[in-house]
């Protein structure tokens, strides 16, 4: 059975990058088909080959520049603080404690002022970081409280201001324009009803009324600036006062014999020097900080390397202040241990929506960035609590939390690309239900009101990105579906399969339009079909249940039929739909539903026998042939439906067309085998294919030879001995030559081959017919050593030769006659002859 491509997919949508090669691999699969088994060894080798590539050099994290910068600033800060502490102790213990009475009045006040200044600076410094942290919760340049406020346009603010005064304005006579505006406000209010009804139990910094009517002054960024300038002024004043005293040295006169004042000058020089050094170090720290941030644009440079966009500067600032705070408050090396990914994961776990958004945006950007993606996804993947948080966010439907939700969905879409991570995601309780919440369609169940329903939903939800969430939800599910157990969870999630099938619907007018670039609806349709294909191709009991559930949904087959009927300009979508039908045909009930849906078989034949598509859409034609062969397999009803379509003659002619003759031969063989005895006369025209079949048996090899040998026994069965002799003559081939070729096939394939698993069975069937048709053929087979080859077949038979089709390495649709029985029949004919 055709297995889903294991390569990670990065298909494009509104917010996702497009990877064309992977998309092509998804639809244009290899030559392996459902009619041959797939070795698990080959799969492992191929997956290893794709997963192991050249090792890429390690990429230095951009935030290392910030942590090193924070370390250097912390060294200067701690050195200045140390000198300040020493100066404070010197002043209080030595000067004010030992010389307080003997100090000159100016020195006393200078020391007192310097100490007060230093105390002010230290106080300001200790609180500046706290307010700087708080300031990074808002966009400083915009002056708005949170990221969410960025979505509010100026017109929206004006409308809300007017809404406040609406009761006052209601007293006046409203014009038609004002009534329309009121209705607009009502619609906005209804859209945000969930938010208004939510109880907010904590304060944010901008909401705390420290002083009435003075909120602007007490904004975090304003207080942070005030403290910053207060420190600069304090340090500058300290430098001025210290230099003034060190230059003048007017410490007062010392009288002879006054031993109490003999060390006063030295003590004062030491104090003023300490104060000057401490202030200069602080100013040097500030100058270095301003030089790196304002002149070298360090924060902008790191933001550019991280590719966080214009609003990313706030995230970078917050990270820097966190790193600097750790270096200052703890060891100077504590900040070096920080990284952006861990920082973002901590913010994501916060209760603040602003911090959650910062964390989600950082993780999303790093997960999407090719340079940092592997490292980021690895860190997220081993942190179960972060995965649970991301899954939980998918359930957030508040319009103001749209960006957080979208970021979480995009992160999970990348995370699910690695199999181990996909297992962890699916293992989170309620994960499938959360992903299912992303799939919200705008299409109603009644076809006539689709457009009205869509307009109503768009009106109700303004600019909410339903389409983007649909893309992401389908992409996540598609990647999760690469794991067998995850497919079972998807199938068992209540209401999820009908949602997925709903996305496979497409209007006739849309399918017939030309699309130069991938359209959003085309992408949604393609992704949903890919997901359904993966689910339908699942092996084992899980696959059986999924195929049954998919086929029982009344829209599944009819939606695919519309794609086959109107999607001539979308061959990629047609191919996916055909492959889904092929997979569904593994189940008997599903086969009958497909065949019983009006027009499906007809549309498949239109594609399969369409000569105009031969050059452009070879893969679609091949897949259509496989689907028809599967639908005719062991289905008497479908075989009779095919015969009623009147395509027998076209199928016989198709045996001469290289592209389609393999599947044409399979379809004809199934028609002969399963149509029933009452269709003998309808199948009589198949005898015209005898010369074509005989020539192919003699000249072809591998797969084509296998299907022609299999068809040969059934075609010749419609002929009398005299008619068969005429057909051999018409083909200019003798029966001895065919007998020799059959013996050579058994010699060539001494062991059951994977690529042509039924060729030995078919060769024995044709040999049996030839010996039963004419007794003279028995001696011919004896002369060619047929008996010896048949005995060797008995010793090498395998389960591989007992099935018509395969699901991976599992055989399905067992032959009614075992190969042992065929060999015994052939040996008996040889002995009796």
C-alpha positions, 0 to 999 in steps of 0.5 A: 500500500502506498505509504505517506511520505515521511519527509517533514512538510513545510507547506505554505499558508498565510503565515507559513513558508512554502517548501515546493520540493516537499509538496511535490514529493507528497503528491508524486509518490514513488512507483510502489503500488498497492499491488505489491508489498513494501519491505520494512527494511527498505523503509528504514533505509530510506528514512535513515538516508533522508534523516541523516545529512551533512552536519551543519556548523553550530550557529552562535546564538544572537542573544550571547551578545546581550548576555556578554554586554550585561556581564560587562555592565554588571562588572562596572556596576558592582565595582562602582557599588563597591567603591560607593559602599567603601566611601559610605563606610569611610565617611560614617566611621572615619570622618563623621565618626572620628572628625565630626567635631573638628571638620570644617563646616563646608566639608561637613556639608559637602560630605553630608550632601555627597552621602545623600546624593549617593544614597539617592543614586543607590536607591534610584539604581535599585529600583530602576531595573524594576521599573525598566522590567515593567516598562518592557510590558508595553511598546515604549514608542507607541505609548500603549499598555500592551501588545494587544493594544497595537490592534486598536486603530485610531478610529476604534479609539475614537469610536470607543470614546464616543461610545462612553458619551453615548447616553448623553448623546442619546438625549439628542436627535440622532441622524441616520449617520449616527444611528449607523455608527451606533449599530457599528459600536453594537457589533463591536461590543457583541464581538468582544462580549466574551472579553467583557464578561471575563472577571479580571482578578489582578491589577496591571501596572498601568491600571493602578491608581497611585494618584487620581488623574495622574496616571500618565506621570506614573507610567512605568516607562516615565518613572524609569526615565525619571530614575535614570536621569536622577542617577545621572544628575546625582553622579554628576553632582558627586563628581563636581563636588568631589573635584571641587574639594580635591582641587581647592583642598580648603579643609581648614587650618590646623593649629600647631599641636592640635593632634586631633586634626593631623590626619583630617586632610588625608582622610578627606582626600581619601573620601573625595577620591572614593566618591569621585572614582565611584561616580566616574565608574558609574558614568563610564557604565552609563556612557558604555551602555548608551554607546552600545545601545544608541550608537552601535544599536546593539538591541536592534542588531540582535533583534534583526538577527533574531528576526523578531520584527519591529515589535521584537525590540521590546522582547529583546529589551526585556531579555536584556534587563532580565540578564542584567538584573541577574548579573547585578543581583546575583553572581555576575555570571548568572546572566550568561546562563540565560537564552532566548528560548528558555526565557520565552518558555518561562514567559509563555507559562506566565499569567500575563497575556502580554508576557504570554504573547512575547514568549509565544512570538519569540518561540514562533520566530525561532521555530520558523527560523531555519538557523535556530529551528532545530535547537528550538524545537529540541528544547520545546520537545523535551519540555512536556509542560511547554507542549501542554501549554501550547496545546491549551492555548489552541482552545483560546477563542477570545478575539484579543488572544488571536495572535497568541493562539496563532503563534502557538498553532504555528509552533506546534505545526513545526514541532509535529514535524518530528515524529518523537515530538508528534507522539508527545503532542498527541499524548497530551490529554485533550490534544486532539480536541484542542487541535479540532478547535482550529477547524472552523468552517464558514460553509453551512450544511445547506448548499443554497445558503453557503454564501449568506452563511459565510458573509454572516460569519465574516460579519460576526467575526470581523478580521479573525483569521479562521482561514489561517487557523484552518490551514494550521489545524490541518497541517498539524493533524497531517503531520501527526497522522504520520504515526500509526497510533496518532491516526487512531486518536484522530479517528476516535476524536468525536466530530473530528473526521466530519470536520476534516471531510468538510474541508474536502468540499469545493465549488464547481466554479472554483475548481474550473478557475485558473490559478497561477499561484497557490490559492488559500482555498486550494491549499486548504483543499489540498491539505485536507485531501492529504490528511484524509489520504494518510488516514485512509492508508493506515495499516492494521485494525486502526486503518480498517476502522478509519476507512470504514468511518471515512466511507460512512461519512456521506460527504466523503465520496461525493466531495471527491467525485466533484473534484474528479468531475470538475478538477481538470485544471487541478490534477494534483487534487484529482490525484489525491482524491483518486488515491483516497478512493484506492485506499478506501477500496481496501474495505468491501463495504467502502468499495460498494459505496464508492461504486454505488455513488453515481458518476465515480467510476465514469469520472475515473474512466474519463481520466484513465482513458483521456488521451489528451492528458497523456503527456501532462498528467501521467501520474494522475492517469496511473493512479486512476487505473490503480483505483479502477483495478482496486474497485473491480477487485472481488466486487461483482457489482462494480464489475457489472457497473463498469461493463455497463459503461461500455468501456471494454473496447477502449480497455482492450485498445489501451493494452497497446498504450505504454502508460496505461496498459499495466492497469488496463490489464489489471482491470480486464483480468478483474472483470473476467474473474469477478463479473459472474457467469451471466456477463459472459457475452458482454466480455466476449469482445475481450478475445480481441486482446489475445494477440496483444497479450501473447506478444507482451508475454514474449517481449516484456518483462517485470511488472508488465509481463506479470499482468499480461501473463495473468490476463492471458489465462482469462482471455484464452478461456473465452476461446475454443481450441480452434479459435485459440490456434487462430489467435496464436497464428495471428500473433505469429507466436507458437504455443511452444514458444509461449510454453518455453517462456513460462518455464523461463519465468519460473527459472528466472524467479526461483524465489517469490519476488517483491516487485512481481509477487504473482508472476509465478502463480500467473505463469502456472495458471496459464500453463494449466490452461494450455495443457487442458486446452491441448494434450499436445502441450503437455509433452512440450512442457515436459520437454522444457523441464516444467516438472522440475521447476514446479517441484522447486516452486513447492519448496519456495512458496511463500505467503507473499504469493497468496494475496492480490493486494498489500497494505504495507507488508500485510497481505490482503484479499487472499487468492481463493486457490493456493499456489500449492493447489495450482502446482499439484494440478499442473503436476497431475496434468503432466503425469496424466499426459 
